[in-house]
Amino acid sequence: MGFDRKQVLCAMLYALAGMGLGIYMASSHNHGQHVTHAHILLVGFITSMVYGVVYKLWLPAAKPVLAWVQFLAHQAGVLAMCSGLFLLYGGFVPPPALEPLLGFAAVAVLLGAATMCFMVFSTRKDWS
């Protein structure tokens, strides 16, 4: 399976999770997880979908090592970020205990974005 498909499949799972959380918040009239909901949909669904499109259109022959680093960094970061935010905004874990997890998550997502930028800017494929 190519990295385009991996990213799109992950994106669709984040879409289901984000929409499910949104429906739960609406039905319970408790919108305390709105930050988590937004991160699942924006960082998880939208960003993963954009990465999938970029792989398909401009990086079909991406270097496997860089593509794995990008994919794993982004996905690990999103999962850690959304899990940490869910625990934080649900009041399950005190904020100081979550700071290392959320710090790791932010750096991992940034690493994924930086790796994607490097791959896009270093490709020789025609952009027209």
C-alpha positions as CSV (number, residue, x, y, z in Angstrom):
1,M,0.0,0.0,0.0
2,G,1.4,3.4,-1.0
3,F,1.8,6.3,1.4
4,D,-1.0,8.2,-0.4
5,R,-3.5,5.4,0.5
6,K,-2.1,5.1,4.1
7,Q,-2.6,8.8,4.7
8,V,-6.1,8.8,3.2
9,L,-7.2,5.7,5.2
10,C,-5.9,7.3,8.4
11,A,-7.7,10.6,7.4
12,M,-11.0,8.7,7.1
13,L,-10.6,7.2,10.5
14,Y,-10.0,10.6,12.0
15,A,-13.1,11.9,10.2
16,L,-15.2,9.2,11.8
17,A,-13.7,9.8,15.3
18,G,-14.0,13.6,15.0
19,M,-17.6,13.4,13.7
20,G,-18.5,10.8,16.4
21,L,-17.1,13.1,19.1
22,G,-19.1,16.0,17.6
23,I,-22.3,14.1,17.6
24,Y,-21.7,13.0,21.2
25,M,-21.1,16.6,22.3
26,A,-24.2,17.8,20.5
27,S,-26.4,15.1,22.0
28,S,-25.1,15.5,25.5
29,H,-25.1,19.3,25.4
30,N,-21.5,19.1,26.8
31,H,-19.1,20.8,24.5
32,G,-16.1,20.5,26.8
33,Q,-14.2,18.5,24.2
34,H,-14.5,21.1,21.4
35,V,-10.7,21.6,21.3
36,T,-10.1,17.8,21.0
37,H,-12.8,17.6,18.3
38,A,-11.2,20.4,16.3
39,H,-7.7,18.8,16.5
40,I,-9.0,15.4,15.4
41,L,-10.6,17.0,12.4
42,L,-8.0,19.5,11.4
43,V,-4.7,17.9,12.4
44,G,-5.9,14.3,11.9
45,F,-8.5,14.4,9.1
46,I,-7.6,17.4,7.0
47,T,-3.8,17.3,7.3
48,S,-3.6,13.6,6.7
49,M,-5.9,13.9,3.6
50,V,-3.8,16.8,2.2
51,Y,-0.6,14.6,2.8
52,G,-2.3,11.8,0.9
53,V,-3.1,14.0,-2.0
54,V,0.4,15.4,-2.1
55,Y,1.9,11.8,-2.1
56,K,-0.5,10.9,-4.9
57,L,0.1,13.9,-7.1
58,W,3.7,15.0,-6.5
59,L,5.5,12.2,-4.5
60,P,4.5,8.9,-6.0
61,A,8.1,7.7,-5.8
62,A,9.0,9.2,-2.5
63,K,12.1,7.9,-0.8
64,P,10.8,5.1,1.5
65,V,12.8,6.1,4.6
66,L,11.7,9.7,4.4
67,A,8.1,8.7,3.7
68,W,8.1,6.4,6.7
69,V,9.6,9.1,8.9
70,Q,7.0,11.5,7.7
71,F,4.0,9.1,8.0
72,L,5.0,7.7,11.5
73,A,5.9,11.1,12.9
74,H,2.6,12.7,11.8
75,Q,0.4,9.7,12.8
76,A,2.1,9.2,16.2
77,G,1.9,12.9,16.9
78,V,-1.8,13.2,16.0
79,L,-2.7,10.1,18.1
80,A,-0.7,11.4,21.1
81,M,-2.1,15.0,20.7
82,C,-5.7,13.9,20.4
83,S,-5.4,11.4,23.3
84,G,-3.7,14.0,25.5
85,L,-6.3,16.7,24.7
86,F,-9.1,14.2,25.4
87,L,-7.6,13.4,28.8
88,L,-7.0,17.1,29.5
89,Y,-10.4,18.5,28.5
90,G,-12.2,15.6,30.0
91,G,-10.6,16.3,33.4
92,F,-9.2,12.8,33.6
93,V,-5.5,13.7,34.1
94,P,-4.1,16.9,35.6
95,P,-2.4,19.3,33.1
96,P,1.2,19.0,34.5
97,A,1.1,15.2,33.9
98,L,0.1,15.7,30.2
99,E,2.7,18.3,29.3
100,P,5.4,15.8,28.3
101,L,2.9,13.9,26.1
102,L,1.5,17.0,24.5
103,G,5.0,18.4,24.0
104,F,6.1,15.2,22.2
105,A,2.9,15.3,20.1
106,A,3.5,18.9,19.0
107,V,7.1,18.1,18.0
108,A,6.1,14.9,16.2
109,V,3.5,16.7,14.1
110,L,6.0,19.4,13.4
111,L,8.6,16.8,12.3
112,G,6.0,15.2,10.0
113,A,5.2,18.6,8.4
114,A,8.9,19.5,8.1
115,T,9.7,16.2,6.5
116,M,6.8,16.7,4.0
117,C,8.0,20.1,3.2
118,F,11.5,18.8,2.5
119,M,10.2,16.0,0.3
120,V,8.0,18.5,-1.7
121,F,10.6,21.1,-2.1
122,S,13.3,18.6,-3.1
123,T,11.3,16.9,-5.7
124,R,12.1,17.5,-9.4
125,K,8.6,16.7,-10.6
126,D,7.0,19.3,-12.8
127,W,4.3,21.3,-10.8
128,S,2.3,22.3,-13.9
